[in-house]
Amino acid sequence: MMSPGQNEKLRDALLGEDHLGAVIKGHLYIEAAVNLIIELLLPYPNEFRLQRLQWGKKVELVLALGLSDEFKKPLNQLGDIRNKFAHNPEAELTDDMLNGFYGALSGGDRSLVLRAYKLTEKMVENPMEVAFKKLALKNQFSLIVVTIHELLVITIEELSGRGH
């Protein structure tokens, strides 16, 4: 089960990192949530060695087990971004990466990202008062990852509540 405050830990981890750290840690948190969803949906999770699957296969499996198809594009896009960083220690987030990641979200999920940004702005002492797309790339990436993670956590809570 995901521990309480997991999204706060994720947010703090992402904010304290450079681009490489934010991408790798963001992917790790999302992957842990996807793994837990798979375990909750499999009838005999102990009979399956999930850690041996590559990211793309985990995405296929979790979708085949019933996770909403709206997660397919953003999860695959996150995997693509992570791969660029995993194979190039000098990689940096780019406008193209962020446009693709943000564009992979459903319209409703893009609205959630923007709402999360507006709420965050209201909570800080000195808000930046800039449009989401004008934020630093790492901040855009972090907001998208935290939103996806929260949606996955909601799925986990729903599955856990159904006796899985």
N, C-alpha and C positions, 0 to 999 in steps of 0.2 A: 504494500500500500504506500502511496505517496504520503510523506510526512506533512503535517500542517506547516504552513509558511514556506513551502517549496518554491512558490513563485517569487517570494521576496528573496530567497537565497539565489535563485536564478538571476533575478534583476540585479542584485548586488554583484554577483559574479561577472555578469556581462559588462557592467559599468566600470569595473575595476581592471578591465583587460584592454589590450590593444586589439586590432582587428583579428589577428590570428587566434588569440585567446578567446575572444567573443564568439567567433565562428565555431571553434572546436568545443568550447563549453556549452554553447547554445545547442549544438547538435547532440552532445552527450545527454543533456537534460531531455530533449525531445525524444531521443532514442530510448531512454529509460522509460518514458511514459508509453511509447509505442510497445516496448517489450512487455510492460505490465498489462496493457490492453490485450495483447496476444495471449499472455498467460491466463488472463481472466476468461477469454473466449474459447480457449482450447479445452476440450473435455478432459484430457490427460496431459497437462503441461509438463509434468515431470518426465514424460516419455519422449519429449522433443527437445533437442539441443539447439535452442534459439540463438545462443552466442555464436554459433558457426555460420549463421546466415549473414550475407552481406546486406547492406542497407536497402538496396532496391528490392531484394527478395522479401525483406521484412515488410516493406511498404505493400508489396503485392499480397502477402499473407494477411496482414491486418485488414486490408480492404476486402479480400475474399472472405474473411471471417465476419464482416459486417460493418466495419468502420465506414462512416459516410464518405462517399466518393469526392466530396469537397476537399478532403485532405490530400488527395492524390497529387495534384500539381504542386502545392506548397511543400509537401514532404519530399517529393522528388527534386524540387528546386533547391531545397536546403541541402540535400545530398550532393547535388552538383556543386554548390558553393563550397561545401566542406571538402570535396575532392580537390578543388582548385587550390585550397589552402594546404591540404595534406601533402600535396606533391610539389609545392613551391613555398619555401619558408619566407620568401619576400612578397608573397601575394598580399594584396590590399583589396578591400571592398571597393567596387566601382559603381557608378551610376547604373550601368547596364545590369549588373548583378541585382541591385536593389530594385530596379524597375521590373525585372523578371520575377523576383521573389514576391514583391507587392502585387504585381499583376497576376500571379498564380493564385492569389486568394480569391475566394468568392466575393461578390459584391457585399454581402452581409458581413463577411470577415474583415474586409477592408474598412467598413464602417466601424467595426469594433476596434480596430487599430487606431483609427482617428479619434474615437471616443476615449480610448485609453490615454491617448496623448493629451487630449483636452483636460481630462481629469487630473492627469499628472501635472499639467501646467497650473491648475488651480491649487494644487497642494504645495508647490514650491514657493519659497520666499521671494525669489526674483525670477518670475517666469520669462522665458525667452521671447514669447509672443511672435513666433515665426510659424509659417505653414509647415506641415509635416515634411513635405518634400524639400524644404530648405534646411532641415536638421542635418547634423553631421551624419555621414553614412552609417557609422557604427550605432548611433542612436536610433536611426530608422530600423536597422537590422534588429537591434535589441527589442524594440517595441513589437515588431512582427513576431519574433521568436517567443516573447513572453505571452502574446495573445494566442498563438498556436498552442503553446504549452498549457495555458489556462483552459482552452477548449478541450484539450486531451484530458486534463485533470477532471473536468466536468464529466467526460465520458467514463473515466475510471470510477468516479463516484456513483454514476448511474448504474454501471455494471456491478459494482460492489453491493449496491443497494438491492439488486435483483437476485442476490444469493449466489452470484458467480464466485 
